[in-house]
Amino acid sequence: MGGPLKRIDIPDILTQKDWDKKKGAIAKIAGKTGIGDAMKAVDKAHGAIDWKKLSVSVNAPSNATLDDLDSLLDEARAEYKRSVEPLRTQLQKLRDLAEATAKKFKSNKLIPKDSAAHAEKVAKAADQLFVAFNQSSLGDKIVDDYEGMKDAIEKADKVRAKGREILEKYMLSLAKKLKTAKTVGDYQDLWKEDIRGVGTQLPKMPELKAFLKDWRNISSQDGIPETDEDVKSRCKEVMAVLARMDKQMKAMA
């Protein structure tokens, strides 16, 4: 199941501050290991990641289309290549350096076992983070986020399509009845079924929200003609709004 991408932070064990604290005072006599600098490089590369660009759902507008999602997925993949791949390179270097340092510490009897063990833990943590940022882990989460948004849009499109189908049926029926209505009784019949039917479907169509105010007046009981003489003019008014709605719907098709 998709969802907004969650930021992956650098664990404390891979920070220079933690390394300087835990590698041990005696281990410092072994000379410069380069691990601290490697950790700085990891931190810098991690800070260069634009997490927002990696998440399709975070960047998708409220009225996003499938084409919008495809473009956002391309941008997310480009960001992965730009920033995540360099981070993985630095993590790999840190892992290899920590493994070599652990072996070096083990070979020096003056260095406590705890220092060598900590270097091994650093190597393991770097490798785990290296894996967490690979295509099968983070890359798949980017795609899952995209797929989740895609499914949501496709479902919403189906709901709108069904609503449009129902609305069109009411509109077609109403247009026919408006042409033949002559009495208040005729108008009341089409008002009960088709005018109110259009009124129930219209709020479900955001792209037709401009017609909501007009239709509220049309579907109000106050809009029912009082005499047979008023029916013809009222039908023309309703037909005019109906025609504008039909034109708008055809333009969106």
NORSULDA-V167891 format. One record per residue. N is the residue number from 1. SS is DSSP state (H for helix, E for strand, C for the rest). PHI is phi in radians with two decimals (none if undefined). Layout:
n->N ss->SS phi->PHI
n->N ss->SS phi->PHI
This chain:
n->1 ss->C phi->none
n->2 ss->C phi->-1.39
n->3 ss->C phi->2.87
n->4 ss->C phi->-0.93
n->5 ss->C phi->-1.18
n->6 ss->C phi->-1.63
n->7 ss->C phi->-1.11
n->8 ss->C phi->-1.84
n->9 ss->C phi->-1.63
n->10 ss->C phi->-1.40
n->11 ss->C phi->-1.20
n->12 ss->H phi->-0.97
n->13 ss->H phi->-1.10
n->14 ss->H phi->-1.78
n->15 ss->C phi->-1.78
n->16 ss->H phi->-1.07
n->17 ss->H phi->-1.04
n->18 ss->H phi->-1.20
n->19 ss->H phi->-1.11
n->20 ss->H phi->-1.08
n->21 ss->H phi->-1.37
n->22 ss->H phi->-1.83
n->23 ss->C phi->-1.24
n->24 ss->C phi->1.73
n->25 ss->C phi->-1.11
n->26 ss->H phi->-1.17
n->27 ss->H phi->-1.11
n->28 ss->H phi->-1.13
n->29 ss->H phi->-1.26
n->30 ss->H phi->-1.30
n->31 ss->C phi->1.68
n->32 ss->C phi->-1.19
n->33 ss->C phi->-1.69
n->34 ss->C phi->1.51
n->35 ss->H phi->-1.15
n->36 ss->H phi->-1.02
n->37 ss->H phi->-1.15
n->38 ss->H phi->-1.13
n->39 ss->H phi->-1.17
n->40 ss->H phi->-1.09
n->41 ss->H phi->-1.13
n->42 ss->H phi->-1.13
n->43 ss->H phi->-1.09
n->44 ss->H phi->-1.14
n->45 ss->H phi->-1.14
n->46 ss->H phi->-1.13
n->47 ss->H phi->-1.20
n->48 ss->C phi->-1.47
n->49 ss->C phi->-1.30
n->50 ss->C phi->-1.66
n->51 ss->H phi->-1.11
n->52 ss->H phi->-1.10
n->53 ss->H phi->-1.17
n->54 ss->H phi->-1.35
n->55 ss->C phi->-1.88
n->56 ss->H phi->-1.09
n->57 ss->H phi->-1.16
n->58 ss->H phi->-1.20
n->59 ss->H phi->-1.58
n->60 ss->C phi->-1.22
n->61 ss->C phi->-1.22
n->62 ss->C phi->-1.09
n->63 ss->C phi->-1.86
n->64 ss->C phi->-1.03
n->65 ss->C phi->-1.82
n->66 ss->H phi->-1.11
n->67 ss->H phi->-1.12
n->68 ss->H phi->-1.05
n->69 ss->H phi->-1.12
n->70 ss->H phi->-1.07
n->71 ss->H phi->-1.15
n->72 ss->H phi->-1.18
n->73 ss->H phi->-1.16
n->74 ss->H phi->-1.07
n->75 ss->H phi->-1.15
n->76 ss->H phi->-1.14
n->77 ss->H phi->-1.15
n->78 ss->H phi->-1.15
n->79 ss->H phi->-1.17
n->80 ss->H phi->-1.03
n->81 ss->H phi->-1.15
n->82 ss->H phi->-1.21
n->83 ss->H phi->-2.07
n->84 ss->H phi->-1.33
n->85 ss->H phi->-1.07
n->86 ss->H phi->-1.09
n->87 ss->H phi->-1.11
n->88 ss->H phi->-1.10
n->89 ss->H phi->-1.09
n->90 ss->H phi->-1.19
n->91 ss->H phi->-1.15
n->92 ss->H phi->-1.12
n->93 ss->H phi->-1.11
n->94 ss->H phi->-1.12
n->95 ss->H phi->-1.04
n->96 ss->H phi->-1.12
n->97 ss->H phi->-1.18
n->98 ss->H phi->-1.17
n->99 ss->H phi->-1.12
n->100 ss->H phi->-1.16
n->101 ss->H phi->-1.16
n->102 ss->H phi->-1.06
n->103 ss->H phi->-1.14
n->104 ss->H phi->-1.12
n->105 ss->H phi->-1.11
n->106 ss->H phi->-1.13
n->107 ss->H phi->-1.39
n->108 ss->C phi->-1.83
n->109 ss->C phi->-1.16
n->110 ss->C phi->-1.36
n->111 ss->C phi->-1.61
n->112 ss->C phi->-1.02
n->113 ss->H phi->-1.07
n->114 ss->H phi->-1.06
n->115 ss->H phi->-1.18
n->116 ss->H phi->-1.14
n->117 ss->H phi->-1.12
n->118 ss->H phi->-1.20
n->119 ss->H phi->-1.07
n->120 ss->H phi->-1.15
n->121 ss->H phi->-1.14
n->122 ss->H phi->-1.10
n->123 ss->H phi->-1.06
n->124 ss->H phi->-1.15
n->125 ss->H phi->-1.13
n->126 ss->H phi->-1.13
n->127 ss->H phi->-1.18
n->128 ss->H phi->-1.10
n->129 ss->H phi->-1.24
n->130 ss->H phi->-1.00
n->131 ss->H phi->-1.23
n->132 ss->H phi->-1.07
n->133 ss->C phi->-1.72
n->134 ss->C phi->-1.40
n->135 ss->H phi->-1.13
n->136 ss->H phi->-1.31
n->137 ss->H phi->-1.84
n->138 ss->H phi->-1.15
n->139 ss->H phi->-1.04
n->140 ss->H phi->-1.18
n->141 ss->H phi->-1.17
n->142 ss->H phi->-1.10
n->143 ss->H phi->-1.19
n->144 ss->H phi->-1.07
n->145 ss->H phi->-1.06
n->146 ss->H phi->-1.09
n->147 ss->H phi->-1.11
n->148 ss->H phi->-1.09
n->149 ss->H phi->-1.17
n->150 ss->H phi->-1.08
n->151 ss->H phi->-1.07
n->152 ss->H phi->-1.11
n->153 ss->H phi->-1.18
n->154 ss->H phi->-1.12
n->155 ss->H phi->-1.15
n->156 ss->H phi->-1.11
n->157 ss->H phi->-1.11
n->158 ss->H phi->-1.16
n->159 ss->H phi->-1.11
n->160 ss->H phi->-1.13
n->161 ss->H phi->-1.10
n->162 ss->H phi->-1.16
n->163 ss->H phi->-1.10
n->164 ss->H phi->-1.12
n->165 ss->H phi->-1.05
n->166 ss->H phi->-1.14
n->167 ss->H phi->-1.07
n->168 ss->H phi->-1.10
n->169 ss->H phi->-1.14
n->170 ss->H phi->-1.10
n->171 ss->H phi->-1.14
n->172 ss->H phi->-1.13
n->173 ss->H phi->-1.11
n->174 ss->H phi->-1.13
n->175 ss->H phi->-1.03
n->176 ss->H phi->-1.16
n->177 ss->H phi->-1.22
n->178 ss->H phi->-1.12
n->179 ss->H phi->-1.28
n->180 ss->H phi->-1.96
n->181 ss->C phi->-1.14
n->182 ss->C phi->-2.22
n->183 ss->C phi->-2.07
n->184 ss->H phi->-1.05
n->185 ss->H phi->-1.09
n->186 ss->H phi->-1.05
n->187 ss->H phi->-1.16
n->188 ss->H phi->-1.07
n->189 ss->H phi->-1.12
n->190 ss->H phi->-1.25
n->191 ss->H phi->-1.17
n->192 ss->H phi->-1.10
n->193 ss->H phi->-1.68
n->194 ss->H phi->-1.40
n->195 ss->H phi->-1.10
n->196 ss->H phi->-1.21
n->197 ss->H phi->-1.10
n->198 ss->H phi->-1.06
n->199 ss->H phi->-1.08
n->200 ss->H phi->-1.35
n->201 ss->H phi->-1.57
n->202 ss->H phi->-1.00
n->203 ss->C phi->-1.12
n->204 ss->C phi->-1.45
n->205 ss->C phi->-2.00
n->206 ss->H phi->-0.94
n->207 ss->H phi->-1.24
n->208 ss->H phi->-1.95
n->209 ss->H phi->-1.09
n->210 ss->H phi->-1.14
n->211 ss->H phi->-1.69
n->212 ss->H phi->-1.06
n->213 ss->H phi->-1.09
n->214 ss->H phi->-1.05
n->215 ss->H phi->-1.29
n->216 ss->H phi->-1.09
n->217 ss->H phi->-1.18
n->218 ss->H phi->-1.16
n->219 ss->H phi->-1.46
n->220 ss->C phi->-1.26
n->221 ss->H phi->-1.07
n->222 ss->H phi->-1.17
n->223 ss->H phi->-1.49
n->224 ss->C phi->-1.32
n->225 ss->C phi->-0.99
n->226 ss->C phi->-1.49
n->227 ss->C phi->-2.29
n->228 ss->H phi->-1.08
n->229 ss->H phi->-1.14
n->230 ss->H phi->-1.50
n->231 ss->H phi->-1.10
n->232 ss->H phi->-1.04
n->233 ss->H phi->-1.17
n->234 ss->H phi->-1.16
n->235 ss->H phi->-1.08
n->236 ss->H phi->-1.12
n->237 ss->H phi->-1.10
n->238 ss->H phi->-1.15
n->239 ss->H phi->-1.09
n->240 ss->H phi->-1.11
n->241 ss->H phi->-1.16
n->242 ss->H phi->-1.06
n->243 ss->H phi->-1.14
n->244 ss->H phi->-1.15
n->245 ss->H phi->-1.11
n->246 ss->H phi->-1.08
n->247 ss->H phi->-1.10
n->248 ss->H phi->-1.13
n->249 ss->H phi->-1.15
n->250 ss->H phi->-1.18
n->251 ss->H phi->-1.18
n->252 ss->H phi->-1.56
n->253 ss->C phi->-1.20
